[in-house]
Amino acid sequence: MMGMTPKTFLKKSKEYYFRWGDLQRVWVFNRLLIMSANAEFNEQLLSSQEHLVKHPVYRVLGQWLGNGLLLSDGKVWHQRRKIITPTFHFSILEQFVEVFDQQSNVCVQRLAQKANGEVFDVYKNVCLAALDIIAETAMGTKICAQSKESTPYAEAVNECTAMMSWRFMSVYLQSEILFTLTHPHLKWRQMQLIRTMHDFTIKVIEQRRQALEEQQKRSNLTETSNDVGSKQRMALLDVLLMATVDGKPLTNDEIREEVDTFMFEGHDTTTSALSFCLYEVSRHSEVQEKLLEEILRVIGTDSSRPVTIRDLGELKYMESVIKESLRMYPPVPIVGRKLVNDFKYTNSKHGDGIIPAGSEIILGIYGIHRQLDAFADPEKFDPERFETGDRVPPFHMIPFSAGPRNCIGQKFAQLEMKMMLAKIVREYELLPLGDPLECVVNIVLRSDTGFQLGMRKRNNS
């Protein structure tokens, strides 16, 4: 365990898998860790309504995200999940697609300066676009991260995410006390960044609350509120502002926790997923050609025509490309649980057993997605495997986790990826340039060499 770093984690895990199998126990002093790449075991744990407490490592994010959906459990988690689920209803996602369309256009325009056939890292462009999208859909506010005058808020989100990722993979840095003692200057910087983000979010919440109150006053006797609401678009923030728990509205701090959680989860994971996907498409010309043919057939060459949610639904081959990318590079490569009660399991391979309360369980999604018994030639990027209609065995393909704590925003993320991928591939030919990927495990899967490729403008007229 001492030799594991973000760079060596996947390689070491693979070695241990072949040496000791898909279900391992590790003692780290007085901590019992169960490492599982066994789909049957994982299914029983992830499907359970009882074992919902996240692994203690997630607490690194606590000062930023508070008791939001990612970190909470018990009654708070159930209440918040119930409130937020309607945000991803089809009618609201349809409004979000307008934001995806507009911000993707900005991203495509900004990529023009890179489309000279030379190698570059596409990660930053994708990241800023994802930040703009999540800010507008979660908070209903534009932060213009893609434009030159990037806000302090956007910069703070990026810097804080990078710092948290670094701390995530170091056992001693996961302790707030040890982090403070060993890196006081970074602790100070972290506090500054979190204050910047919290101040910004609270300010937006107060402005939005005031606007909603004024709108309700104006529309008490008329029905114009629907027109106003549709023009302004429904943001996640609006749902939270209108929600009540036991008859009481959520406080500003409770709302901030959820908005901050979405800002963190909604840009970093999508950025990783789309960057890996663009990299693989650039390396597989036959996939890119097939993708381009479908994009031109469904959404055409007119870049001024908005792309609708119905258009995105017709991009079936693109779905296979995205699925295959998520299989090979799940944005969240491992998930963890802390057992509050004993966990009884049955297993056709390992027999039945009980994992005692207090144990920590690490589920390796990255490893499960590359198992030979579920996927032929798992190291090969092959979108066609999802076109054949062959059924993937249960819990062998879980890029958005599974069970009660699965990713609440998975439809949002898939639509956003489709929009960005369609716009970029329609406009630019992706070229196989630069260094190969070197996957590293942080909170979110990344590449140590970045996501290098080239671009050249197409002539689609």
Secondary structure, DSSP 8 states (H G I E B T S, - for coil): -TT--TTTHHHHHHHHHHHH-SEEEEEETTEEEEEE--HHHHHHHHT-SS---B-GGGGGGHHHHTTSTTT--HHHHHHHHHHHGGGGSHHHHHHHHHHHHHHHHHHHHHHGGG-BS--EE-HHHHHHHHHHHHHHHHTS----SSSSS--HHHHHHHHHHHHHHHHHT-TGGGSHHHHHHH-HHHHHHHHHHHHHHHHHHHHHHHHHHHHHHHHHHHTSSSSTHHHHHHHH---HHHHHHH-EETTEE--HHHHHHHHHHHHHHHHHHHHHHHHHHHHHHHH-HHHHHHHHHHHHHHH-S-TTS---HHHHHT-HHHHHHHHHHHHHS-SS-EEEEE-SS-EEE--TTT--EEE-TT-EEEEEHHHHTT-TTTSSSTTS--GGGGTS-----TTS--TT--GGGS-TTHHHHHHHHHHHHHHHHHHEEEE--S----EEESSSEEETT--EEEEEE----
